[in-house]
């Protein structure tokens, strides 16, 4: 009797999907070249599986990240750690540094290049905390992602609502009241000034 999905000998639908995607990427199997083609499909399937795992981790990090708006002033490389060091200017006028992963990692290099392309623009910053090695109670603010908000800083509606909800401590009713009291639109982008007013209203309502 054939093994069903989920049994030790089975192959689940996600693996079938990866194999199909790998076969499509490999192209048609040439006559007489089945063995080489099969090896290529196998290799691509493994690569796609690893990419999917990394993508899942990145998405989970973004889902749990704290978001805030800032003007990206400059990007340097920190000599001691080889991490990217971003200098951010908050709407309040305060300066805040944030770091990327090391420059010699694929993810670190990609974030550094993205940050450099956004110098002189308003960005939506996704931040997480990374515990310092050997220091249980100390952490470093790390960059998970940057979203370009342009020169003027127009914030997408869904991102703005999420930030107001964060300021309201997850209280949906309080966030909605702050949003309405500030006169923010239900659809369409929100200006930085409008968003900061709504966030302040959510904080004061707590």
C-alpha positions as CSV (number, residue, x, y, z in Angstrom):
1,X,0.0,0.0,0.0
2,X,1.4,3.4,-0.9
3,X,2.5,5.7,1.9
4,X,0.3,8.7,2.4
5,X,1.4,12.3,2.7
6,X,2.8,13.0,6.2
7,X,4.1,9.4,6.7
8,X,7.8,8.9,6.9
9,X,8.0,7.6,3.3
10,X,5.7,10.2,1.8
11,X,6.3,13.4,0.0
12,X,4.1,16.3,0.9
13,X,2.6,18.8,-1.5
14,X,5.1,21.5,-0.7
15,X,7.9,19.2,-1.9
16,X,6.0,18.3,-5.0
17,X,5.6,22.0,-5.7
18,X,9.3,22.6,-5.3
19,X,10.1,19.7,-7.7
20,X,7.7,21.1,-10.3
21,X,9.2,24.6,-10.0
22,X,12.7,23.1,-10.3
23,X,11.7,21.1,-13.4
24,X,10.3,24.2,-15.0
25,X,13.5,26.1,-14.2
26,X,15.6,23.3,-15.6
27,X,13.7,23.4,-18.9
28,X,12.7,20.4,-21.1
29,X,14.5,17.2,-20.6
30,X,16.6,16.4,-23.7
31,X,16.4,13.0,-25.2
32,X,19.1,10.7,-23.7
33,X,19.9,13.3,-21.1
34,X,17.4,12.1,-18.4
35,X,20.1,11.3,-15.8
36,X,21.8,14.7,-16.0
37,X,18.5,16.5,-16.2
38,X,17.3,14.7,-13.1
39,X,20.4,15.7,-11.2
40,X,19.9,19.3,-12.2
41,X,16.2,19.2,-11.1
42,X,17.3,17.6,-7.8
43,X,19.9,20.3,-7.1
44,X,17.5,23.1,-8.0
45,X,14.8,21.5,-5.7
46,X,17.3,21.6,-2.7
47,X,18.3,25.2,-3.6
48,X,14.6,26.3,-3.7
49,X,13.9,24.5,-0.4
50,X,16.8,26.4,1.3
51,X,15.6,29.7,-0.2
52,X,12.0,29.0,1.0
53,X,13.3,28.4,4.6
54,X,15.3,31.6,4.6
55,X,12.3,33.5,3.2
56,X,10.1,32.1,5.9
57,X,12.6,33.2,8.6
58,X,12.8,36.7,7.1
59,X,9.0,37.0,6.9
60,X,8.6,35.9,10.6
61,X,11.2,38.5,11.5
62,X,9.3,41.2,9.7
63,X,6.0,40.2,11.2
64,X,7.4,40.6,14.7
65,X,9.5,43.7,14.0
66,X,8.9,47.1,15.4
67,X,8.3,49.7,12.7
68,X,9.0,53.4,12.7
69,X,9.5,56.3,10.2
70,X,12.8,58.1,9.8
71,X,14.9,60.1,7.3
72,X,17.9,58.1,6.2
73,X,20.9,60.5,6.4
74,X,23.9,58.3,5.8
75,X,25.2,54.7,5.7
76,X,28.6,53.8,7.0
77,X,30.5,50.5,7.7
78,X,31.4,50.1,11.4
79,X,35.1,49.2,11.5
80,X,34.9,47.0,14.6
81,X,32.0,44.8,13.5
82,X,31.9,45.2,9.7
83,X,28.2,45.9,10.1
84,X,26.3,48.6,8.2
85,X,25.6,51.6,10.4
86,X,22.7,53.7,9.4
87,X,22.2,57.2,10.8
88,X,18.4,57.9,11.0
89,X,16.7,61.2,11.8
90,X,13.3,60.7,13.5
91,X,10.4,63.1,12.9
92,X,11.0,64.5,16.3
93,X,14.5,65.6,15.1
94,X,16.4,63.1,17.2
95,X,19.1,61.0,15.7
96,X,19.0,57.2,16.0
97,X,21.6,54.6,14.8
98,X,20.7,51.1,13.6
99,X,22.9,48.3,12.3
100,X,22.7,45.6,9.7
101,X,24.2,42.2,9.7
102,X,27.9,41.9,8.8
103,X,28.9,43.2,5.4
104,X,30.4,39.9,4.4
105,X,27.0,38.1,4.6
106,X,24.6,38.0,1.7
107,X,21.8,39.5,3.8
108,X,24.1,42.2,5.3
109,X,25.4,43.2,1.9
110,X,21.9,43.3,0.5
111,X,20.6,45.6,3.3
112,X,23.6,47.9,3.0
113,X,23.2,48.3,-0.7
114,X,19.4,48.9,-0.3
115,X,20.1,51.5,2.5
116,X,22.7,53.3,0.3
117,X,20.2,53.6,-2.5
118,X,17.7,55.2,-0.1
119,X,20.0,57.9,1.4
120,X,18.3,61.3,1.6
121,X,14.8,59.7,1.6
122,X,12.1,58.9,4.2
123,X,11.9,55.2,5.0
124,X,9.8,52.9,7.0
125,X,12.2,51.0,9.2
126,X,11.6,47.4,10.4
127,X,13.7,46.9,13.6
128,X,14.4,43.9,15.8
129,X,16.7,43.5,18.8
130,X,19.7,41.1,18.8
131,X,21.1,40.1,22.1
132,X,24.8,40.9,22.5
133,X,27.1,37.9,22.7
134,X,27.8,37.0,26.4
135,X,25.6,40.0,27.6
136,X,22.2,38.7,28.6
137,X,20.7,42.1,29.4
138,X,22.1,44.1,26.5
139,X,20.9,44.1,22.9
140,X,21.6,45.9,19.6
141,X,19.0,47.5,17.4
142,X,19.1,45.6,14.1
143,X,17.6,46.4,10.7
144,X,15.3,43.8,9.3
145,X,14.0,45.8,6.3
146,X,13.6,49.3,4.7
147,X,10.6,50.5,2.8
148,X,11.0,53.6,0.6
149,X,8.6,56.4,1.5
150,X,10.0,58.9,-1.0
151,X,11.3,62.4,-0.5
152,X,8.1,63.7,1.1
153,X,7.4,60.6,3.2
154,X,4.0,59.2,2.2
155,X,3.2,56.2,4.4
156,X,1.1,53.4,3.1
157,X,-2.3,53.2,4.8
158,X,-1.9,49.6,6.1
159,X,1.6,50.4,7.5
160,X,0.4,53.5,9.2
161,X,-2.5,51.7,10.9
162,X,-0.1,49.0,12.2
163,X,2.1,51.7,13.7
164,X,-0.8,53.4,15.5
165,X,-2.0,50.0,16.7
166,X,1.5,49.4,18.2
167,X,1.4,52.7,20.0
168,X,-2.0,51.7,21.4
169,X,-0.5,48.6,22.9
170,X,-2.5,46.3,20.6
171,X,-5.8,47.9,21.7
172,X,-7.8,48.0,18.4
173,X,-10.5,50.3,19.8
174,X,-8.0,52.8,21.1
175,X,-6.1,52.8,17.8
176,X,-9.3,53.3,15.8
177,X,-10.3,56.2,18.1
178,X,-6.9,57.9,17.7
179,X,-7.1,57.4,13.9
180,X,-10.5,58.9,13.7
181,X,-9.8,61.8,16.1
182,X,-6.8,62.8,14.0
183,X,-8.9,62.7,10.8
184,X,-6.8,60.2,8.9
185,X,-8.3,58.7,5.8
186,X,-9.5,55.1,5.7
187,X,-7.7,54.5,2.4
188,X,-4.8,56.0,0.7
189,X,-1.3,57.2,1.9
190,X,-0.8,59.2,5.1
191,X,1.6,62.0,5.7
192,X,4.3,61.7,8.3
193,X,2.8,64.7,10.3
194,X,-0.6,63.0,10.3
195,X,0.8,59.7,11.4
196,X,2.8,61.2,14.2
197,X,-0.4,63.0,15.5
198,X,-2.3,59.7,15.5
199,X,0.5,57.9,17.3
200,X,0.7,60.6,19.9
201,X,-3.1,60.4,20.3
202,X,-2.9,56.6,20.8
203,X,-0.2,57.1,23.4
204,X,-2.1,59.7,25.4
205,X,-5.2,57.6,25.4
206,X,-3.4,54.8,27.2
